[in-house]
Amino acid sequence: MAGSAQPPTAAGDGGPDGESLAGGGEAFADRSLSQGLSVLVGLALCVTMLGLGCAVELGQLGHQLRRPVGLLLALLGQFVAMPLLAFLLALIFALDEVAAVAVLLCGCCPGGNLSNLMSVLVDGDMNLSIIMTASSTLLALFLMPLCLWIYSRPWINTAVVQLLPLGAVSLTLGSTLLPIGLGVLIRYRHPRAADLLVKISLWSLLVTLVILFILTGTMLGPDLMAHIPASVYAIAVLMPLAGYALGYGLATVFKMPPHCRRTVSLETGCQNVQLCTAILKLTFPPELIGSMYMFPLLYALFQSAEAGLFVLVYKMYGRDSYKQDMLGEEEDTDISYKKLKEEEVADTSYGTVTTEEHNSIQMEPTQTAL
């Protein structure tokens, strides 16, 4: 496996890949650019977490805690299936230690806000989507460092893993609790403002990714994409696709209805790339991580494209069946309502009460056609 070389040495030694990493480290070491990028990443993460909190309703949260299917699915999807998938892909493609850590970080991250938007577009269960995203974010405070520690064992003797800042990862995750809690409070006190903030957070996700692509490409040079190994591109394509498939299979095992299966599928494959980017940028030395800072951005690109294809296929072929299911439910409800009305008519058709004289009451029978 290509994990024996120390990253700082490898970055400075010959070869085009080494030169690319070295150039990336020098670019990130530029004080003004690096600080500006750090501020942008931090603000984007805060806005995203605030939007997530604004999407959580306390009533739905209480219901899910009484029947914690969403919590269980978030646990299995985000901290069992995805970390294991990232680990296996890193081994299969024989990634070096820097690329492996970037892939593992992305695989161990909780779900992202993109899944909430996509769930709406495929007529999914929005409440389930929000609960899974919020649950995985809270669980990540403890489970993400644990998963990173477990799955980084094959690269334990390398510098990047020895410097893996698990404490800083936990601190970064803990710092997201404040905007989430603030968002929940805003939803409780000011629902209309919360709806607006949710929309702002979704748009900020797109804008931030575009800005990060532009800034990173400028800092690392126009030939950056050419120097990222093909195996990293392959993982960025395969990982979200496999995550969507694993999520759908997991929901099928739990015998969930089709709209919930689509929701769980998107929740499992969509990772919080803002959090992954923030951890890579804020906790690792720039000369160490180099161009692998780009991996979560590549993952975001392909997870969005593949989710978009998912939505397109559903709109073309799957929406008719969803409408038929909804129509069937409405017909069942209409039939039940008609039966209820007939029973009410039958119960009230025994007679009519009339009063003819003072203190006398008579009941006259009436005929009612059923």
Phi, psi and omega in degrees: 000146184277054182238014186272333183281143177284132186302316182297322179292316181296326182291333183264344182279174189297175179102147183294324180293319179296319179296323180296316180295318180297316179298321178297319179296317179296321180295316180291336180284346175301120193299309185294314180296317182296316179294320178298319179293321179298317179297316179299314181297317180296316179295319179298319179295318179297316180296320180297314180291325175298316177297323178297316178296322179293340180274350184270126175256132185298326179296314178294324179297317178297320178297318180291327178290329176286329177227081195279053177292316179299320178297317180294318179294322177297319179297312182290320183287311188274334186237008171237301186290308186291316176298320178295320177298314179298318179298314181294320178295321178297323178288315183299319182269006175050053181289151172286173189296325182291311179296321180298317180295320178298318179293317179297319178301316180294319180292331182270356180288155174287179180291156183250170182292338180302325182296327179296317178294315182293327178297324177295319184290337179253021179054044180275186179270101186295321180297317178297319180299313182293317180296320179295317179296313181294318181296315181294327178293319178289319179295331182298336181303326180252322189276332180295312175299324179296314179297319178298318180296319182291311190274354177269004183302320180299340181247025188297332183271010180259157185296320185294326179282322177297330177267005182301112188275078182299324177295318178293325176298313178298321179295318178297318178295318179297327180292342178282345182292327181296308178296328177295313179298321177297320179296319178298319179296319178296318178300321182289320185269321187225080184301322181293318177296324179296319178299319179294318181293327176298316178296319179298319181294323178292319178291324179296330177301312180294312182297318181296317180297319179296315180296318180296320176300314183294311182296316181294318177297324178291318183288323185263356176100156183291340181266016182302310185300326182290336183266351174284129184303148180298329180297326179292319175299317181299318179292321178298332177278315188283325188296310177295324179297314177294325178297318176299317180294317179297318179296319179295319178295321179297316179293327177294320178300322179279004177056046179274155178294163186304319183292330176285327177296318178297321180295311181296324178301311181292322179296324183285319184279334182273114180260158178280084185290335176297318179294317179298316178298318180297318181294316179297320184281322189266342187244345180253144173298134184298327180288346181269316185278329174055224186286349179291352170303337182283344188300311179299331177290320175296318178299317179299320180298311184283327178293325178290317180295316181290323175295323176298320175295321176303312180296318181297314179298319179296317181297326183278322190238335189257344187288329180299317179295325178295318179296322178295320178297316179294323179294320177298320178294320179294322178295318177299318179294321181294318179297315179298322180294319179296317179298320179297317179295321179296319179295322178296319179297316181296320182291329185262010185253023180283334179172175181239132181274128178231157176235119180256318181235170180294130180065022177233135181233131178236149177244120180260128178291145178233156179257130179235125180278123179262000000 
